[in-house]
Amino acid sequence: MFLAKAGPKGRVRWAIRLGDAGSDTGPEIEVAPDGTSYLTGTFVNAANTRRAFVAKVSPNGQLLWTAESSASPFATLGELSLGPHSVNVLGRFISTVTLGNFKLDSAGATDFFLARLPR
């Protein structure tokens, strides 16, 4: 997948590549008032394991940080909102998934989680 910024006349100012060797999905993007972009997505690597991630991209197209889940049979981040000092994400998983220092165990089928990251 890629993230790009275009100017008022449609000219591409910058573009960056994200993801891995397998299938990639980037369902949600939010842009802060200062021009910083936040993106959630899901990627499948060469070992065919799935991970979800949140990325922060500077106004000039530099990847500032990413936070990603552990490998999971099904992990996805879909909704994203920006608070005054946080990035809030809603995702789904089955089985067990780790986000940062938090290990989440599923109660059965597909479960949801809400995470708050510092901006």
N, CA, C and O of each residue as an XYZ file, in Angstrom:
476
protein
N       0.836     -1.169      0.000
C       0.000      0.000      0.000
C       0.878      1.227      0.000
O       2.079      1.142      0.257
N       0.288      2.356     -0.284
C       1.054      3.594     -0.246
C       0.176      4.716      0.290
O      -1.052      4.637      0.270
N       0.835      5.750      0.764
C       0.184      6.975      1.202
C       0.835      8.100      0.418
O       2.062      8.168      0.339
N       0.035      8.979     -0.160
C       0.563     10.076     -0.967
C      -0.150     11.366     -0.619
O      -1.290     11.355     -0.156
N       0.530     12.477     -0.846
C      -0.048     13.798     -0.648
C       0.010     14.542     -1.972
O       1.048     14.593     -2.631
N      -1.124     15.118     -2.345
C      -1.191     15.894     -3.590
C      -1.438     17.351     -3.251
O      -2.063     17.664     -2.238
N      -0.948     18.240     -4.101
C      -1.161     19.670     -3.942
C      -2.507     20.086     -4.505
O      -3.260     19.244     -4.994
N      -2.820     21.378     -4.443
C      -4.110     21.889     -4.900
C      -4.415     21.590     -6.371
O      -5.582     21.468     -6.744
N      -3.382     21.470     -7.207
C      -3.592     21.194     -8.633
C      -3.455     19.709     -8.967
O      -3.413     19.339    -10.140
N      -3.384     18.851     -7.935
C      -3.318     17.414     -8.155
C      -1.928     16.839     -8.348
O      -1.791     15.639     -8.587
N      -0.900     17.654     -8.252
C       0.473     17.144     -8.377
C       0.874     16.437     -7.093
O       0.632     16.939     -5.995
N       1.482     15.283     -7.235
C       1.927     14.508     -6.073
C       3.148     15.181     -5.465
O       4.152     15.414     -6.138
N       3.038     15.490     -4.170
C       4.155     16.128     -3.453
C       5.094     15.097     -2.844
O       6.310     15.290     -2.823
N       4.529     14.008     -2.350
C       5.328     12.907     -1.822
C       4.481     11.644     -1.777
O       3.252     11.703     -1.804
N       5.154     10.505     -1.708
C       4.491      9.202     -1.573
C       5.416      8.279     -0.806
O       6.631      8.307     -1.001
N       4.845      7.457      0.070
C       5.625      6.462      0.811
C       4.933      5.110      0.695
O       3.714      5.026      0.544
N       5.734      4.065      0.768
C       5.222      2.696      0.724
C       5.093      2.164      2.139
O       5.951      2.421      2.984
N       4.029      1.426      2.398
C       3.797      0.765      3.677
C       3.359     -0.663      3.389
O       2.972     -0.972      2.262
N       3.413     -1.539      4.386
C       2.920     -2.899      4.212
C       4.043     -3.906      4.130
O       5.164     -3.652      4.570
N       3.718     -5.074      3.551
C       4.676     -6.170      3.484
C       4.444     -6.962      2.206
O       3.766     -6.494      1.292
N       5.007     -8.163      2.147
C       5.008     -8.957      0.912
C       3.628     -9.470      0.502
O       3.391     -9.713     -0.682
N       2.721     -9.639      1.453
C       1.397    -10.182      1.144
C       0.371     -9.088      0.909
O       0.701     -7.965      0.529
N      -0.866     -9.445      1.145
C      -1.994     -8.536      0.944
C      -1.989     -7.434      2.003
O      -1.796     -7.710      3.187
N      -2.201     -6.192      1.581
C      -2.214     -5.041      2.483
C      -3.547     -4.306      2.346
O      -4.093     -4.199      1.249
N      -4.063     -3.803      3.462
C      -5.288     -3.011      3.461
C      -5.085     -1.825      4.377
O      -4.617     -1.992      5.503
N      -5.425     -0.630      3.923
C      -5.318      0.577      4.734
C      -6.653      1.282      4.800
O      -6.909      2.174      3.992
N      -7.516      0.915      5.737
C      -8.889      1.404      5.688
C      -9.150      2.808      6.222
O     -10.204      3.371      5.924
N      -8.251      3.395      6.991
C      -8.608      4.650      7.662
C      -7.428      5.596      7.717
O      -6.320      5.193      8.072
N      -7.660      6.869      7.361
C      -6.644      7.916      7.443
C      -7.280      9.146      8.071
O      -8.405      9.514      7.734
N      -6.557      9.779      8.982
C      -6.963     11.056      9.567
C      -5.779     12.007      9.465
O      -4.628     11.592      9.603
N      -6.063     13.275      9.224
C      -5.013     14.285      9.138
C      -5.243     15.320     10.232
O      -6.328     15.895     10.327
N      -4.236     15.557     11.051
C      -4.307     16.534     12.135
C      -4.204     17.948     11.549
O      -3.744     18.113     10.419
N      -4.627     18.964     12.305
C      -4.541     20.344     11.811
C      -3.138     20.767     11.379
O      -2.998     21.627     10.509
N      -2.088     20.172     11.976
C      -0.720     20.532     11.590
C      -0.237     19.807     10.333
O       0.902     20.006      9.911
N      -1.089     18.965      9.726
C      -0.729     18.254      8.510
C      -0.158     16.865      8.726
O       0.141     16.171      7.754
N       0.003     16.440      9.976
C       0.470     15.098     10.288
C      -0.641     14.103      9.958
O      -1.802     14.325     10.303
N      -0.282     13.007      9.290
C      -1.253     11.979      8.911
C      -1.122     10.769      9.823
O      -0.024     10.416     10.253
N      -2.253     10.139     10.113
C      -2.303      8.903     10.885
C      -3.066      7.885     10.054
O      -4.119      8.198      9.499
N      -2.541      6.668      9.965
C      -3.104      5.639      9.105
C      -3.194      4.341      9.881
O      -2.247      3.967     10.574
N      -4.318      3.646      9.776
C      -4.403      2.278     10.277
C      -4.412      1.350      9.080
O      -4.855      1.725      7.994
N      -3.928      0.156      9.278
C      -3.918     -0.806      8.186
C      -3.659     -2.209      8.688
O      -3.407     -2.442      9.871
N      -3.729     -3.130      7.754
C      -3.478     -4.535      8.010
C      -2.562     -5.047      6.913
O      -2.740     -4.695      5.746
N      -1.590     -5.866      7.265
C      -0.725     -6.463      6.254
C      -0.491     -7.927      6.557
O      -0.571     -8.368      7.704
N      -0.202     -8.667      5.508
C       0.146    -10.081      5.610
C       1.582    -10.207      5.112
O       1.906     -9.772      4.007
N       2.449    -10.813      5.950
C       3.858    -10.921      5.556
C       4.121    -12.193      4.754
O       3.199    -12.955      4.462
N       5.381    -12.413      4.404
C       5.753    -13.562      3.567
C       5.433    -14.896      4.241
O       5.221    -15.894      3.553
N       5.395    -14.928      5.581
C       5.058    -16.153      6.309
C       3.540    -16.351      6.412
O       3.076    -17.280      7.074
N       2.779    -15.485      5.762
C       1.318    -15.543      5.713
C       0.665    -15.323      7.082
O      -0.388    -15.892      7.370
N       1.294    -14.494      7.923
C       0.674    -14.101      9.187
C       0.182    -12.664      9.060
O       0.755    -11.863      8.321
N      -0.868    -12.354      9.777
C      -1.542    -11.065      9.658
C      -1.214    -10.182     10.860
O      -1.177    -10.647     11.999
N      -0.978     -8.901     10.582
C      -0.710     -7.912     11.627
C      -1.471     -6.631     11.306
O      -1.692     -6.294     10.143
N      -1.861     -5.934     12.352
C      -2.509     -4.631     12.203
C      -1.532     -3.565     12.675
O      -0.680     -3.829     13.523
N      -1.656     -2.348     12.122
C      -0.717     -1.305     12.520
C      -1.378      0.069     12.490
O      -2.410      0.281     11.854
N      -0.739      0.990     13.208
C      -1.043      2.418     13.154
C       0.268      3.095     12.800
O       1.311      2.749     13.355
N       0.232      4.053     11.889
C       1.439      4.775     11.495
C       1.200      6.276     11.590
O       0.096      6.767     11.356
N       2.265      6.988     11.937
C       2.244      8.453     11.978
C       3.223      8.952     10.918
O       4.384      8.545     10.891
N       2.739      9.842     10.044
C       3.543     10.354      8.937
C       3.572     11.878      9.024
O       2.529     12.517      9.160
N       4.771     12.455      8.945
C       4.931     13.906      9.058
C       4.302     14.611      7.855
O       4.022     13.971      6.842
N       4.079     15.928      7.958
C       3.505     16.673      6.825
C       4.350     16.612      5.549
O       3.832     16.847      4.457
N       5.660     16.295      5.678
C       6.501     16.197      4.480
C       6.771     14.755      4.051
O       7.658     14.510      3.234
N       6.009     13.793      4.599
C       6.065     12.414      4.125
C       7.058     11.498      4.797
O       7.379     10.442      4.252
N       7.558     11.868      5.967
C       8.478     10.994      6.699
C       7.692     10.126      7.676
O       6.848     10.627      8.419
N       7.970      8.824      7.671
C       7.353      7.915      8.621
C       7.956      8.180      9.991
O       9.152      7.966     10.188
N       7.140      8.648     10.951
C       7.637      9.020     12.277
C       7.610      7.854     13.256
O       8.562      7.662     14.012
N       6.534      7.074     13.253
C       6.463      5.878     14.079
C       5.365      4.952     13.588
O       4.445      5.364     12.881
N       5.484      3.693     13.982
C       4.427      2.710     13.758
C       4.235      1.926     15.046
O       5.173      1.731     15.819
N       3.029      1.489     15.259
C       2.698      0.566     16.343
C       1.968     -0.588     15.684
O       0.972     -0.380     14.991
N       2.458     -1.809     15.895
C       1.814     -2.936     15.228
C       1.503     -4.046     16.214
O       2.123     -4.171     17.270
N       0.524     -4.842     15.832
C       0.109     -5.965     16.660
C       1.038     -7.150     16.427
O       1.822     -7.178     15.478
N       0.927     -8.120     17.315
C       1.598     -9.388     17.074
C       0.866    -10.110     15.940
O      -0.231     -9.716     15.545
N       1.484    -11.160     15.431
C       0.837    -11.953     14.382
C      -0.417    -12.603     14.945
O      -0.447    -13.024     16.101
N      -1.436    -12.677     14.128
C      -2.715    -13.222     14.554
C      -3.400    -13.856     13.353
O      -3.194    -13.415     12.222
N      -4.218    -14.894     13.583
C      -4.993    -15.424     12.464
C      -5.910    -14.348     11.858
O      -6.214    -14.385     10.666
N      -6.343    -13.397     12.686
C      -7.178    -12.306     12.200
C      -6.990    -11.114     13.132
O      -7.429    -11.147     14.281
N      -6.353    -10.083     12.651
C      -6.206     -8.830     13.402
C      -6.400     -7.699     12.409
O      -5.816     -7.705     11.326
N      -7.216     -6.738     12.779
C      -7.445     -5.618     11.883
C      -7.743     -4.366     12.688
O      -8.359     -4.442     13.752
N      -7.317     -3.232     12.197
C      -7.665     -1.932     12.758
C      -8.502     -1.229     11.707
O      -8.116     -1.165     10.540
N      -9.646     -0.700     12.116
C     -10.520     -0.119     11.117
C     -10.937      1.301     11.371
O     -11.050      2.077     10.422
N     -11.170      1.674     12.590
C     -11.639      3.020     12.891
C     -10.538      3.784     13.605
O      -9.808      3.233     14.430
N     -10.433      5.060     13.272
C      -9.371      5.909     13.797
C      -9.946      7.272     14.097
O     -10.681      7.832     13.284
N      -9.616      7.815     15.266
C     -10.013      9.186     15.587
C      -8.863      9.859     16.326
O      -8.071      9.203     17.002
N      -8.790     11.159     16.187
C      -7.734     11.925     16.843
C      -8.318     12.707     18.001
O      -9.279     13.459     17.835
N      -7.729     12.524     19.180
C      -8.062     13.338     20.329
C      -7.032     14.451     20.446
O      -6.111     14.520     19.633
N      -7.166     15.321     21.437
C      -6.212     16.422     21.587
C      -4.762     15.952     21.738
O      -3.839     16.605     21.253
N      -4.570     14.818     22.411
C      -3.212     14.313     22.650
C      -3.086     12.827     22.361
O      -2.094     12.207     22.745
N      -4.081     12.241     21.685
C      -4.069     10.800     21.474
C      -4.595     10.420     20.099
O      -5.287     11.186     19.429
N      -4.237      9.208     19.711
C      -4.767      8.547     18.522
C      -5.574      7.368     19.046
O      -5.035      6.518     19.754
N      -6.836      7.306     18.715
C      -7.724      6.258     19.202
C      -8.064      5.318     18.047
O      -8.473      5.768     16.976
N      -7.894      4.017     18.264
C      -8.160      3.043     17.217
C      -9.067      1.935     17.739
O      -8.959      1.509     18.889
N      -9.949      1.485     16.880
C     -10.835      0.366     17.166
C     -10.453     -0.758     16.227
O     -10.287     -0.539     15.027
N     -10.314     -1.962     16.764
C      -9.925     -3.086     15.933
C     -10.638     -4.360     16.321
O     -11.425     -4.395     17.267
N     -10.345     -5.411     15.569
C     -10.925     -6.729     15.825
C      -9.811     -7.771     15.823
O      -8.771     -7.581     15.193
N     -10.040     -8.875     16.534
C      -9.072     -9.962     16.564
C      -9.758    -11.252     16.974
O     -10.867    -11.237     17.508
N      -9.090    -12.367     16.720
C      -9.502    -13.657     17.254
C      -8.293    -14.274     17.947
O      -7.153    -13.885     17.692
N      -8.549    -15.222     18.811
C      -7.505    -15.924     19.535
C      -6.797    -14.965     20.495
O      -7.412    -14.502     21.456
N      -5.540    -14.661     20.260
C      -4.748    -13.779     21.119
C      -4.011    -12.777     20.251
O      -3.523    -13.117     19.173
N      -3.931    -11.538     20.726
C      -3.165    -10.522     20.020
C      -2.466     -9.652     21.056
O      -2.999     -9.424     22.142
N      -1.282     -9.171     20.724
C      -0.535     -8.278     21.602
C      -0.384     -6.935     20.910
O      -0.010     -6.863     19.740
N      -0.680     -5.874     21.646
C      -0.482     -4.501     21.190
C       0.359     -3.813     22.237
O      -0.104     -3.580     23.353
N       1.607     -3.479     21.889
C       2.495     -2.865     22.877
C       2.683     -3.808     24.052
O       3.086     -4.958     23.875
N       2.391     -3.323     25.249
C       2.524     -4.130     26.463
C       1.261     -4.883     26.829
O       1.208     -5.514     27.885
N       0.238     -4.833     25.977
C      -1.052     -5.423     26.309
C      -1.310     -6.686     25.508
O      -1.289     -6.665     24.277
N      -1.553     -7.783     26.209
C      -1.921     -9.050     25.580
C      -3.420     -9.221     25.773
O      -3.926     -9.171     26.894
N      -4.119     -9.423     24.666
C      -5.573     -9.575     24.704
C      -5.938    -10.992     24.290
O      -5.445    -11.499     23.283
N      -6.808    -11.629     25.076
C      -7.292    -12.969     24.762
C      -8.750    -12.883     24.352
O      -9.555    -12.238     25.023
N      -9.083    -13.529     23.260
C     -10.443    -13.519     22.744
C     -11.384    -14.286     23.671
O     -10.991    -15.270     24.297
N     -12.619    -13.826     23.748
C     -13.635    -14.516     24.540
C     -14.324    -15.599     23.720
O     -15.166    -16.323     24.251
N     -13.992    -15.724     22.456
C     -14.640    -16.730     21.615
C     -14.355    -16.487     20.154
O     -13.270    -16.798     19.663
N     -15.315    -15.938     19.467
C     -15.166    -15.683     18.029
C     -14.370    -14.393     17.826
O     -13.297    -14.235     18.409
N     -14.876    -13.481     17.019
C     -14.200    -12.211     16.781
C     -14.503    -11.249     17.916
O     -15.666    -11.027     18.250
N     -13.470    -10.681     18.506
C     -13.620     -9.703     19.575
C     -13.116     -8.344     19.100
O     -12.338     -8.255     18.150
N     -13.567     -7.289     19.772
C     -13.144     -5.921     19.466
C     -12.207     -5.417     20.550
O     -12.242     -5.896     21.684
N     -11.375     -4.456     20.201
C     -10.564     -3.763     21.187
C     -10.501     -2.292     20.827
O     -10.676     -1.914     19.668
N     -10.253     -1.473     21.824
C     -10.070     -0.031     21.660
C      -8.716      0.295     22.270
O      -8.420     -0.105     23.396
N      -7.894      1.025     21.519
C      -6.560      1.399     21.999
C      -6.384      2.899     21.871
O      -6.892      3.517     20.935
N      -5.667      3.476     22.810
C      -5.332      4.889     22.785
C      -3.814      5.024     22.793
O      -3.141      4.542     23.704
N      -3.281      5.691     21.757
C      -1.842      5.887     21.622
C      -1.533      7.374     21.740
O      -2.361      8.197     21.351
N      -0.374      7.741     22.262
C      -0.024      9.166     22.309
C       0.268      9.688     20.909
O       0.841      8.982     20.080
N      -0.131     10.932     20.655
C       0.157     11.541     19.352
C       1.571     12.027     19.319
O       2.013     12.572     18.308
